[in-house]
């Protein structure tokens, strides 16, 4: 009987050993931790940010990534807060009046000549502050479930998938992988900027960079925005050939308000994935129960397939793109709306309005499409901003919106 039991145990152990390894999907678990109240909004330089960095470090370790920071998985950076918004932040080792943030960096070494950077920022706004759009008087934690616990969670899922793929395959991928959770993004892309100037690998070996920022609120029409599609000639065809799930909205520019910009500015191809703004953007309402987890899984699959498809293309060609941010008009007033950046029809679609703003007072609603403002026809976001730029505070303007099939003409006072 003992001999039979031993044989049964041996067979069970061998069968378990031969079972293929499968990456664990901990997207929900990772988001739940990072967007929990106990982290108090993960503002750079706070205890909550430190807790988040330790959690991500432990996740990197459990996945099997090698440390690639300057202090194990961490790359601390200290800086003085900006007093002049037009100047660059000053990184410093002087302890007086400085804030310390921490990038978290892990590595999969496939002994390849090139490395793909896969990143997402993990910091957020703490209890609000300058970047908050919350207008109530009480203090409230800005948990940032979509912005950007969602991107970090998908990054961790991709790390797990790529690690197991390369551990179990006879042929390793032809790229190494550097996974980065950036801090300081909300204060001006500080973590990614610091890494670009103080890289922990040879920057000339970086092939391209993938960034995920706010990918947790995919809408019912499955729209996915991808920025940086013009930064390498191969990107557009690769995105198209691997897509069977999304309505893609593509933007050529490598410059935008997220961490991919820091890599584009050192002449690297970049792709940035984004599911759009919403009424909870930079507010306490950005919580885990509002995320579209099925959509996040689809995005993980999509990025995994893109990486796999590009693997045998060698080092990608970099191409400079038009810097749209330099052409953005300056304006002194606003409607007080959240634009729908994923809308690709004619006009500017409103994704939300705030109380006691010109739009709210004029009766504009979520879903309205602005087609005319003052004397200007509005066909897209850029023409909307140009139309807005001519007005000063106190001005009144005619505005025309399309609401369903109805055309509504009214006035707005700035």
C-alpha positions in Angstrom: 0.0 0.0 0.0 2.9 2.4 0.9 4.5 1.5 -2.4 1.3 2.4 -4.4 1.0 5.7 -2.5 4.5 6.6 -3.3 4.0 5.8 -7.0 0.8 7.9 -7.0 2.6 10.8 -5.5 5.5 10.5 -8.0 3.1 10.4 -11.0 1.2 13.5 -9.6 4.4 15.4 -9.1 5.7 14.6 -12.6 2.3 15.5 -14.2 2.3 18.9 -12.4 5.9 19.5 -13.5 4.9 18.9 -17.1 1.9 21.2 -17.0 2.5 24.4 -19.1 3.0 27.5 -17.1 0.2 30.0 -17.5 0.5 33.7 -16.6 -1.7 34.6 -13.7 -4.2 37.4 -14.4 -4.0 39.7 -11.4 -5.3 42.8 -13.1 -8.2 43.3 -10.7 -6.1 42.5 -7.7 -3.4 45.0 -8.7 -5.8 47.8 -9.4 -7.6 47.1 -6.1 -4.4 47.6 -4.1 -3.1 50.6 -6.0 -6.4 52.4 -5.9 -7.2 51.7 -2.3 -7.8 54.5 0.2 -4.9 53.4 2.3 -2.4 54.6 -0.3 -4.0 58.1 -0.1 -3.9 58.8 -3.8 -0.2 57.9 -4.4 1.1 61.4 -4.7 4.8 61.6 -5.5 6.9 61.9 -2.4 4.3 60.6 0.0 4.0 57.5 2.1 1.3 56.2 -0.3 3.6 56.5 -3.3 6.3 54.6 -1.3 3.8 51.8 -0.5 2.8 51.6 -4.1 6.5 51.4 -5.2 7.1 48.6 -2.7 4.1 46.7 -4.0 5.2 47.0 -7.6 8.7 45.9 -6.7 7.3 42.8 -5.0 5.2 42.0 -8.0 8.2 42.4 -10.3 10.1 40.0 -8.0 7.3 37.4 -7.9 7.0 37.5 -11.7 10.7 36.9 -12.0 12.0 40.2 -13.3 15.6 41.2 -12.6 16.1 44.5 -10.7 17.2 47.3 -13.0 17.0 50.4 -10.8 19.8 52.1 -9.0 18.6 50.7 -5.7 17.4 47.2 -6.5 14.1 47.8 -8.4 13.9 51.4 -7.5 15.4 54.5 -9.2 14.9 57.3 -6.7 15.0 60.9 -8.0 14.8 64.2 -6.1 13.7 67.5 -7.4 12.6 71.0 -6.3 9.0 71.8 -7.0 8.6 74.3 -9.8 7.8 77.9 -8.9 7.8 79.1 -12.5 5.5 76.9 -14.7 7.4 77.8 -17.8 10.7 76.4 -16.5 11.9 72.8 -16.4 12.0 71.1 -13.0 15.4 71.0 -11.3 16.6 67.5 -10.3 18.9 67.8 -7.3 20.7 65.9 -4.6 20.3 68.8 -2.2 18.0 67.6 0.6 16.5 71.1 1.3 13.0 71.7 0.0 13.1 68.7 -2.3 10.6 65.9 -3.1 11.8 62.3 -3.8 10.0 60.1 -6.2 10.8 56.6 -7.3 10.6 54.8 -10.6 10.3 51.1 -10.3 12.2 49.1 -13.0 12.4 45.4 -13.8 14.1 43.5 -16.6 13.7 40.4 -18.7 17.1 39.5 -20.2 16.8 37.5 -23.4 20.5 38.1 -24.3 19.2 40.2 -27.2 20.8 43.3 -28.8 17.7 45.5 -28.3 15.3 46.2 -25.5 11.6 47.2 -25.6 10.5 49.6 -22.8 7.0 48.9 -21.5 5.8 51.6 -19.1 2.9 53.2 -17.1 2.9 55.8 -14.4 1.7 54.8 -10.9 1.6 58.2 -9.1 -1.6 60.2 -8.8 -2.9 63.4 -7.1 -3.2 62.4 -3.4 -5.9 64.5 -1.9 -6.2 66.7 -5.0 -4.1 69.8 -5.2 -3.3 71.8 -8.3 -4.2 69.1 -10.9 -7.6 68.2 -9.3 -10.9 69.1 -11.0 -12.8 68.5 -7.8 -14.6 71.7 -6.7 -16.1 70.7 -3.4 -14.6 72.2 -0.2 -14.0 68.9 1.6 -10.7 67.0 1.1 -11.1 63.7 -0.6 -8.7 61.0 -1.8 -8.1 60.8 -5.5 -7.6 57.1 -5.9 -6.8 57.2 -9.7 -8.1 53.7 -10.6 -8.2 54.6 -14.2 -5.4 57.2 -13.9 -3.3 55.2 -13.8 -3.7 52.0 -11.7 -5.2 50.6 -14.9 -2.0 51.0 -16.9 0.2 49.6 -14.2 -2.0 46.5 -13.8 -1.9 45.8 -17.5 1.8 46.4 -17.6 2.2 43.8 -14.8 0.1 41.3 -16.7 2.2 41.8 -19.8 5.4 41.3 -17.7 4.0 38.0 -16.4 3.0 36.8 -19.9 6.2 37.7 -21.6 8.3 36.2 -18.7 6.5 32.9 -19.0 6.6 32.9 -22.8 10.3 33.3 -22.8 10.9 30.8 -19.9 8.9 28.1 -21.7 9.8 28.7 -25.3 12.8 27.0 -27.0 13.3 30.2 -29.0 13.6 33.4 -26.9 12.3 36.7 -28.2 14.7 38.8 -30.1 14.3 41.7 -27.7 14.8 42.2 -24.0 12.1 43.8 -22.0 12.4 46.7 -19.5 9.3 47.3 -17.5 8.9 50.7 -15.8 6.4 52.1 -13.4 7.0 55.9 -13.4 6.4 58.3 -10.6 6.1 62.1 -11.0 4.0 61.9 -14.2 1.2 64.2 -12.7 3.9 66.8 -11.8 5.2 67.0 -15.4 6.5 63.6 -16.6 9.3 63.8 -14.1 10.1 60.1 -13.6 10.3 59.3 -17.3 12.2 62.5 -17.9 14.7 61.6 -15.2 15.2 58.1 -16.7 15.7 59.5 -20.2 18.6 61.5 -18.8 19.8 58.9 -16.4 19.0 55.5 -18.0 19.9 52.3 -16.2 20.6 50.5 -19.5 22.4 51.7 -22.7 19.8 53.9 -24.2 21.1 53.2 -27.7 19.9 49.6 -27.4 16.3 50.7 -26.7 14.1 49.6 -29.7 10.8 51.3 -29.0 8.6 52.3 -26.0 5.0 51.3 -25.2 3.1 53.5 -22.8 -0.3 52.8 -21.1 -2.1 55.7 -19.4 -5.8 55.6 -18.6 -6.8 52.3 -20.3 -9.5 51.3 -17.8 -12.7 52.9 -19.1 -13.2 51.5 -22.6 -16.6 52.6 -23.8 -19.4 50.4 -25.4 -18.1 51.2 -28.9 -14.7 49.7 -28.0 -12.8 52.8 -29.1 -9.1 52.8 -28.3 -6.8 55.7 -29.0 -3.2 55.0 -30.0 -0.8 57.9 -30.2 2.7 57.9 -31.8 1.6 55.9 -34.8 3.8 58.1 -37.0 7.0 57.6 -35.0 7.9 54.5 -37.0 6.9 53.5 -40.5 5.9 50.0 -39.5 3.4 50.9 -36.7 0.2 51.7 -38.6 0.2 48.4 -40.6 1.1 46.4 -37.4 -1.8 48.0 -35.5 -4.2 47.3 -38.3 -3.2 43.7 -38.9 -3.5 42.7 -35.2 -6.8 44.5 -34.6 -10.1 42.6 -34.5 -11.5 44.1 -31.4 -11.3 47.9 -31.4 -12.4 51.0 -33.2 -9.0 52.6 -33.4 -8.4 56.4 -33.3 -4.8 57.0 -34.4 -2.7 60.1 -33.8 0.7 60.3 -35.5 2.4 62.6 -32.9 5.0 61.3 -30.5 4.4 64.3 -28.2 1.5 64.2 -25.7 0.7 64.6 -22.0 2.1 61.3 -20.9 5.4 59.5 -20.4 5.9 58.3 -24.0 6.9 61.9 -24.8 10.1 61.6 -22.8 11.2 58.7 -25.0 10.1 60.3 -28.2 12.3 63.3 -27.4 15.4 61.1 -27.3 14.5 59.8 -30.8 12.7 56.6 -30.0 9.6 55.2 -31.6 6.6 55.3 -29.2 3.1 54.0 -28.9 0.7 55.3 -26.3 -2.6 53.6 -25.5 -5.6 55.4 -24.0 -9.3 54.8 -23.6 -10.4 58.4 -23.2 -11.3 60.9 -20.5 -14.4 60.8 -18.5 -16.3 62.8 -15.8 -14.3 61.3 -13.0 -10.9 62.4 -14.5 -8.8 63.9 -11.7 -11.6 63.6 -9.3 -12.3 61.4 -6.2 -14.9 59.4 -8.3 -12.1 57.6 -10.3 -12.6 54.3 -8.4 -12.3 50.6 -9.2 -15.9 49.7 -9.6 -16.1 51.9 -12.7 -13.4 50.1 -14.6 -14.0 48.0 -17.7 -11.9 44.9 -16.9 -12.9 43.0 -20.0 -11.6 46.0 -22.0 -8.3 46.0 -20.1 -7.8 42.3 -20.9 -8.5 42.9 -24.6 -5.9 45.7 -24.5 -3.4 43.4 -22.9 -4.0 40.8 -25.6 -3.6 43.5 -28.3 -0.3 44.9 -27.0 1.1 41.4 -26.5 0.2 40.5 -30.1 1.8 43.8 -31.4 5.0 43.0 -29.5 5.1 39.5 -30.8 4.4 40.6 -34.4 7.3 43.2 -34.3 9.7 40.8 -32.7 11.5 39.8 -35.9 11.7 43.3 -37.4 15.0 44.2 -35.8 15.5 47.7 -34.5 12.6 49.9 -35.7 13.2 53.0 -37.8 12.5 56.2 -35.9 10.6 59.0 -37.6 10.0 62.5 -36.3 6.4 63.7 -36.3 4.6 67.1 -36.3 4.5 68.4 -32.8 0.9 69.2 -32.4 1.3 70.7 -29.0 3.3 73.6 -30.5 0.4 74.4 -32.7 -2.2 74.4 -30.0 -3.8 77.9 -29.6 -3.6 79.7 -26.3 -6.9 80.7 -24.7 -8.0 82.7 -21.7 -11.5 81.1 -21.2 -13.1 77.7 -21.4 -16.5 76.2 -21.7 -16.1 74.0 -18.6 -16.5 70.7 -20.4 -14.7 67.4 -20.6 -14.1 66.9 -24.4 -14.5 63.4 -25.9 -11.0 62.9 -27.3 -12.0 59.6 -28.9 -14.7 61.2 -31.0 -13.7 61.0 -34.7 -16.8 62.6 -36.2 -17.4 66.2 -37.2 -17.3 68.7 -34.3 -16.3 68.4 -30.7 -18.4 66.0 -28.6 -18.9 66.8 -24.9 -18.1 63.9 -22.6 -19.2 65.8 -19.5 -20.0 69.2 -18.0 -19.2 70.8 -14.7 -21.6 72.9 -12.6 -21.4 76.7 -12.6 -19.5 76.8 -15.9 -20.4 78.6 -19.2 -21.4 75.3 -20.8 -23.6 74.2 -17.8 -25.3 77.7 -17.6 -26.0 77.5 -21.4 -27.8 74.2 -21.0 -25.1 72.1 -22.8 -25.2 68.4 -22.0 -23.0 65.3 -22.2 -23.2 63.9 -25.7 -23.8 67.3 -27.4 -21.6 67.9 -30.4 -20.3 71.5 -30.8 -20.4 72.3 -34.5 -20.1 76.1 -34.3 -18.7 78.6 -31.8 -18.9 82.4 -32.5 -18.0 82.9 -36.2 -16.1 79.6 -36.5 -17.2 76.2 -37.7 -16.0 73.5 -35.4 -14.9 70.3 -37.2 -12.5 68.8 -34.7 -10.6 69.4 -31.4 -8.1 71.8 -33.0 -10.7 73.9 -34.7 -12.6 74.1 -31.4 -9.5 75.4 -29.6 -8.9 77.9 -32.3 -12.5 79.1 -32.0 -12.2 79.4 -28.3 -8.9 81.3 -28.4 -10.5 84.6 -29.6 -12.6 85.1 -26.5 -12.0 86.9 -23.3 -13.6 86.6 -19.9 -17.0 88.3 -20.0 -17.6 87.8 -23.7 -20.8 86.3 -25.0 -20.8 84.0 -28.1 -23.3 82.1 -30.2 -22.9 78.4 -30.0 -24.5 75.6 -32.1 -24.6 72.0 -30.9 -26.1 68.8 -32.4 -28.1 66.8 -29.9 -29.1 63.6 -31.5 -30.8 64.7 -34.7 -31.7 68.1 -33.2 -29.7 71.3 -33.9 -29.7 73.6 -30.9 -28.6 77.3 -31.2 -28.0 79.2 -28.0 -25.5 81.6 -26.3 -22.7 81.0 -24.0 -21.1 83.6 -21.6 -17.5 83.2 -20.6 
